[in-house]
Amino acid sequence: MLGDQLSDALTNITQLILKTKDPAKRKRLMEQHEQLAGELQILVDKMVDQALPEYVAATAALEEANLQAEVAKLDLDKLAATITSMAKAIDQVMLLAAKISLV
């Protein structure tokens, strides 16, 4: 499935970014990651009805989780809160996927 391949590609590119020592190659991988993530965003935005309550809930939960992640990057002691927040966001995304019959 395309979703699986997109997810795998983003994960693989992330792992390569972390392992790559060459600055030019690392920069190119980061550009590719950004481009692929951007295309995924466009697909989701065009395919999912933004008026669905599940869409609104998933978006809000992801926003909160991302805020927690930004804080955790600055203070790793906040990592537990980030993990909890991401778990809640994932639950909301799963509810949205179920609503639009993706799961």
Sequence and secondary structure as in RCSB ss.txt:
>XXXX:A:sequence
MLGDQLSDALTNITQLILKTKDPAKRKRLMEQHEQLAGELQILVDKMVDQALPEYVAATAALEEANLQAEVAKLD
LDKLAATITSMAKAIDQVMLLAAKISLV
>XXXX:A:secstr
 HHHHHHHHHHHHHHHHHH   HHHHHHHHHHHHHHHHHHHHHHHHHS TTSHHHHHHHHHHHHHHHHHHHHHH 
GGGHHHHHHHHHHHHHHHHHHHHHTT  
